[in-house]
Amino acid sequence: MSAESLIWISGALPLIALGLIYACGRWPNLRETSTIVVSTLLFAVTCRLSSFVFAGERPAVSLGEMLPGFRIAFEVEPLGMVFALVASGLWILTTLYAIGYMRGHHEENQTRFYACFAIAIFAAIAAAFSANLFTLFVAYELMTVSTYPLVTHHGTAEARNGGRVYLGILLSTSIAFFMLAVAWTWYVAGTLDFTVGGILSSAHAKEDISTLGLGVLLALFAFGIGKAALMPFHRWLPAAMVAPTPVSALLHAVAVVKVGVFSVLKVVVYIFGIDLLSSTGVSIWLAYAAGASLLIASLVAMTKDNLKARLAYSTISQLAYITLGAGLATQSGVLGGGMHIVMHAVGKITLFFCAGAIYVATHKKNISEMRGLGRQMPFTFAAFFVAAVSIIGLPPGGGAWSKWFLAIGTVETHLYVLTAALMISSLLNIAYLIPIPIQAFMAPLAEESGTPSPQDHAGDPHASGDHSHAVTGGIQEAPMMCVVPLCVTAILSVVLFFFADWIYQVLLPITVAS
């Protein structure tokens, strides 16, 4: 089968899943089985397609031109291929996890949940394989719209308010900044096609855009791509934590925020070009803005007792690492940012899986209530510890390599303040992540007086029988469908440490101008 055919199939499979999910809505077992089967097929197809791309090919297909210069087209290059592998692979594990979580909570509207999830994965694949800025923009907006029903899934006043913040910030930044940046790029470059080495170099050489103009255009992209959660346009991410935990995993690891930072990297590499940014110095401000964002978010994370809120601000900080890599505009910076997309995805999805498993098993949300739970949930808290090590950037976690290359990038550019920021942030990562599993294993069990009683759950539609409150003895893990995926992703975060060279070699060509 040709590589071009595989592109069509990879786009069609999530839509086939969408149809099957609605067709089998009355039969949950069949609905969820079809989702798992299709997600597995998608991962197999992307793996097969990757063999063409990593061999040096750039397969491409086109749907046609909407307006002169604005094509819907797809071309698979290494950075997009890596992102597609991450999104499709984690879709399988997130689906398995969602089955245990959603059933454990007896959630309503599960068919709509799985359907919107399929659309979001379609948007992620479309963004990954986009051949130009216009296609990326369309896929980016589809991601926003398709995930709104997931954020507001519970239908409560809190969920609707969180959804309004989510939709309001992401749409307003897209309309005010991202759309303008796309139009400006087309005006000065005459094309929107992604090209290794960038498309703005010739426009700058011909003085069609000044150095100041390049800086302004970069700012429009950086803040217009709101899903990258660069401060101050980050509030949508904590607001979206009202969603069920599988949605949080989708937001933080599989698709939404990864589309954001992926888009920032793709714009830097294929629209500006790292040589142009390095020679003009117009991206230095972005590196400093990202450095400030990663430190501030880490400090805020330390103040949060709610586990999902702490992880949300941790995500804001970790995304800033990737934006920092783009802002450095060096080979090491871009490689570190690209590698961190993978490392953070696997590590952070594990942490959110653990947060959801804790909630399913004990109905606890706050870290202060989790003391001693490690003896009842050893697999969950052990996985949390392993993933935390990767997020911090310590061996044998995969995050050690991505943060190493980012640190090299700051040293190469003599931005030693940012080197210090990376080190301080990693220390803060230790401070707000490691005490959670340590207290869970070492501290005495939290007072049961703060634990909801079975009677308190009598009228709670989200209670889950024996799993809705803490018990005092024996191993009491969440359902197996929750625990197995988080163990798998925790193991993957370690495996990535030993296979990081493969990711490095795959991404290396995007940093070399053709």
Buried (B, 14 or more C-beta within 10 A) or exposed (E): EEBBEBBEBBBBBBBBBBEBBBEBBEEBEBBBBBBBBBBBBBBEBBBBBBEBBBEEEEBBBEEEEEEEBBBBBBBBBBBBBBBBBBBBBBBBBBBBBBBBBBBBBEBBBBBBBBBBBBBBBBBBBBBBBBBBBBBBBBBBBBBBBBBBBBBBBBEEEEBEEBBBBBBEBBBBBBEEBBBBBBBBBBEBBEBBBBBBBBBBBEBBEEEBBEEEBBBEBBBBBBBBBBBBBBBEBBBBBBBBBBBBBBBBBBBBBBBBBBBBBBBBBBBBBBBBBBBBBBEBEBBBBBBBBBBBBBBBBBBBBBEBEBBBBBBBBBBBBBBBBBBBBBBBBBBBBBBBBBBBBBBBBBBBBBBBBBBBBBBBBBBBBBBEBBBBBBBBBBBBBBBBBBBBBBBBBBBBBBBBBBBBBBBBBBEEBEBEEBBEBBBBBBEBBBBBBBBBBBBBBEBEBBEEEEBBEEEEBEEEEBBBEEBBBBBEEEEBBBBEBBBBBBBBBBBBBBEBBEEBEEBBEBBBBBBEBE
